[in-house]
Amino acid sequence: MKKRYGIPLILIGAMVLLNVLARFCRPFADFYVEKIFPYISAAVSFVSGLLPFSLGEMLTVGAVILVIAGLPLLLILLIFRKGKRRSIAAFAGTLALWILCYITVTETMNCFIMYQCTPLAEKYFPDAHQHTDEELTMLYGALINKCNELSEEVPRDENGCFELTCDFREEAKKAMKQAGEKYPQLRGFYPDPKPIQFSYFMSQSNLTGIYFPYTIEANYNDDMVKANLPATVCHELAHLKGFIQEDEANFLAFAAATGSDNVEFRYAGYLEALEYVHNAVYDNNVGEAIALSGSISGNVTNDWFRYLPENYWEDNAAKEVISTEAVSEASTAAIDTNIKMNGRDDGIKAYSMVVDLLLDYYFP
């Protein structure tokens, strides 16, 4: 077998074996994430972090262009360059195989193995129990009180809404390093989070942030209300440290933001947690907790559940190439499938499972 086929096939086979090993041997997955991945993450994220744009986004765009333009071009060449069909087909096959190899290696090493690690709850809350509605009510009340208090201390715009004024990139890196004192896996180097140029598409996909395992970059939706940035960038930076489960990344974003020295970060962290707990209270129809909703201050009600600027969809209607409904459904299905394929039956609901971790944290 020629090297151009043999090397990528061997690498793909090795990644398949690593996935199987991680799936059936949790100690291997834990060892990899704790002892090996930190070096890979630091090296790759340092290099990709030297670029002012998201390399992962550019690679994704390039892949889309390659499929849209490359396949028709390949067919044309195969039809009209009869004498070179074999060499053209060989080149196209080699290119496709190496691209598949790159995706398989980076997804395995920088994503899939992490899904098989010991859950954060088992590491840090080993005595956690089945939580009660009373505890959920107490948590809801505690978060309401904290948000009410901090809402009086943060800057606000002309409409009375929370306005982020700090250097969120530096504050996020600082907050994550501070959280590393309690959660050691968070220690080490952090690159700057990067905005996505195609943020409208992210908005259509209901995404505030995204982690690219191909380049180990933390990216965020640059169109969303900036008050969401503290929780979002801390969440994505947690992925760079091997916390790939969405609820765990949400929890660590809460721990980092609320432990920050910056009041804007603390408020944003508590506000994000309050939104998740609020949804859990109403989804489970916890009457005593629902009664507490009346104590939420006007400042907080101005600030929460604000993800996109007012009139966003009307102002950006010209950017819609594919319907927002179709993009949203496809994105939700893709995320749900990816999480389930990696052994998490909760699928996309895993994001909201952060409430369980918050209960573990407050009532260990």
Residue, then its C-alpha position, 0 to 999 in steps of 0.5 A: m500500500k502506498k504511503r499516501y494511503g497507508i499513513p492516514l489509514i494507520l492513524i485513523g485505525a489508531m484513533v478508532l482503537l483509542n476511542v474504544l480503549a477510552r470507552f471501556c477503560r475510564p482510568f486511561a481517559d482520566f490519565y490522558v486528560e490529566k497527564i497528556f492533553p494539557y501539553i497538547s492543548a497548551a502547544v496547539s492553542f498557543v500557536s492558533g492563538l497567535l492568529p487574530f482570527s479563528l483558525g477553526e472557523m476559517l478551516t470550516v469555511g474552507a471545507v464548505i467551499l471545497v465541497i461546494a466548488g471541489l466536487p463539481l470541479l472534480l467531475i468536470l476534470l474526470i469528464f474532460r481530462k480522460g487521459k489523466r483520470r487515474s491521477i486526478a482520482a488518486f489526488a482527490g482520494t488522497l486529499a479526502l483521506w488526509i482530511l478525514c484523518y485530520i478530523t479523526v485525530t483532532e476529534t479523538m485527541n481533543c474531544f472524544i476521549m474526554y467524554q469518557c472521563t470520571p464525571l466532575a461530580e464524582k471527583y469533587f462532590p463524592d458524597a452528593h445525594q438525590h436533591t429535594d425540591e426544598e434544596l432547589t427552592m433554597l438554591y433559587g432563593a440564594l441566587i435571586n438574593k445574590c443577583n439582586e445585590l450585585s445588580e445594584e453594583v454593575p454599570r448600566d446603559e441608557n435603557g437600564c440594562f447591565e453593560l459589560t465594560c471590563d476587558f472580558r478576555e483578560e478577566a476570563k483568563k484570570a478568573m479561570k486561573q483563580a478557579g484552578e486553585k480549587y479545580p486543578q485541571l483548570r491551571g495553565f496557559y489560556p489563549d484569548p477567546k476569539p469572535i466568530q466572523f459568521s456570528y449571524f449563523m451562530s445566532q441562527s444556531n442558538l449558539t453563544g460560543i463554540y470550541f473547535p477541537y481541530t485548532i483548540e480555540a475558544n470562540y464566541n458569538d460576537d453578535m450577542v448581548k455582551a453581558n453574556l460574554p463572561a459565562t460564555v468565554c469561561h465555558e469555552l475555555a473550560h473545554l480547552k482544559g479537557f472538560i468537554q461535558e456541557d454541564e461541567a463546562n457550565f458549572l466551571a464557568f459559574a465557579a470561575a465567574t463568581g469567584s472573579d475579583n470583577v463585579e461584572f463577572r460575578y454578576a454575569g456568573y450568578l445571572e447565568a446560573l439563575e436562568y438555568v435554575h429558574n427554568a428547572v423550577y418551572d419545568n418541575n413546577v416547584g410551587e414554593a420556589i415559583a413563589l420566590s420569583g416575585s422577589i426578583s428585582g427590576n434590574v435583574t428582570n431587565d438583564w436576564f434571558r437577553y441573548l441578542p440585541e433588540n430587533y436583531w433579526e429584523d436588522n440582519a434579515a439580509k444575511e439570511v441565506i438559509s432559514t433560521e428555523a432550518v439552521s436551528e433545527a439542524s444545529t440542535a440535531a447535530i449537537d444532540t447526536n454528537i453528545k449521545m454518540n459519546g455516551r451521554d443519553d441526555g443529549i442536548k439537555a446536558y447543558s441544563m444538567v448544570v443545575d444538578l452540579l449547582l445543587d451538589y455545590y451548594f448542598p454537598 
